[in-house]
Amino acid sequence: MFIRYKQSYKKIAMGLISYMPKEKEIKKLQETIDRYETDDRYQLYLWKEDDDIIGVLGLFVDEDTTAELCHLSVNPSYRQEGIGRKMIAALQEIVPGELRANEDTIEFFEACMQEMR
């Protein structure tokens, strides 16, 4: 289940986002979190199962309600269990407009979309 990011989840969110290849450096990671905290167009969600936060998903939502998947990461201990696919499926339910991926998430996103067809 998705829960909306709030500052009390900052360390957890940073830890999960840091698993993405382009988010390894602490300065870049801090800039990413700051963007989610200060720019209303960026929305960050945490994925919770059985009282554990095990994933993170970040969106950029345009004025025309098009949402771009910017970040998606699952704790390595929970990978290969279909969590990322569940996150994409749940995201499709809450995004009112078109959902697309950026260069960092496109490969996984397209694989999920093919499986859902």
N, C-alpha and C positions, 0 to 999 in steps of 0.2 A: 504494500500500500504506500502511496506517495504521501509525504508530509512536506509542507512548505518550509524552506530554509528559514531559520532565524539565527541570530548571532550566537546563541548558546550552543549551536551545532557547528560553529566555525572550525574547530580542530578536526572534527570528524569529516566534515566536508573537504577540508584541505587535504587530509590524508587520502581520501578516496580519489579526489581529482588528481593528486600527485601520481597516481598509477598511469595516467595518460602520458604518452611519450613527450609531448611538447610542454608538459607542466612539471617537469622535474626540478627546475631551479626555484628556490624559495622566493626570489623577487618576482618572477613571472607568476607564480602561484598566488602570491599576495595581491598582485594587480588583478588577477582573475577574480578572486574573492571580493575585492573592493568594488569591482564592476558590478557584480551581482548584488552587493549591498547598497550601491548608490544610484544605479541606473534602472529605472522602473521597466525598461524594455527587456532587461535580462532577468530571468526567473530561474531559481535553483530549487530543485526538489530532491529530497532524500527518500530512498526506498527502504521500508522497514518490513521485516518478517520476523515473527516470533520474538518481539521486543528487541531485536537487533537491527541497527542501521547497517545495511550491507551494500548499498549502492547510492549513486548520485547521478543526477541528470540535469543538465543546464540548457536553457532555451534563450533564444533571442526572438522576441515577438514584435513583429513589425506593426505599423499602424493599421494595415489592412488585415490584421489577424493571422497573417502567415507566420508560422513558427519555424525557426531553424534550430535543429539539434546541434548544439555547440560542444557539449560534454556528455559523456556517458561512461561510467566506470562502475565496476562491481569488485568488491573485495576479493582478492585472489582465492581465498579459502572457499568461496561460493561460486567460482566460475565453473563453466561446463554443466550447470544445473538449469539453464534456461531462464535465469533471472533477468538478464538483459533483454531477452525477447518478451518476457512478461512486462518489463518496464516500457518497452516500445508499444505494446498492445494497449496498456493502460493509458499511455500518453495520447494515443489516437482517440481515446474516449473523452479526454478533457480539452484537447485543442480544438477550438471552434472552426478554424480555417485550415488551410493547407499546411501539411507538415513536410519539411524537407531537411536534408542534412548538409553540414558543411564538409570541407575537405578532411577534417579529422574524424568524422563519424560516418561518412558516406558508405564505406565498405560494409561495416556492420549493419547499418540501417538498411541498405539494399538487400543484404542476406535475409534479414528479418522480414522484409516486405515480401520477398519471394516465397518464404515459408508460409506466410499468412494467406497467400492467394490460393 
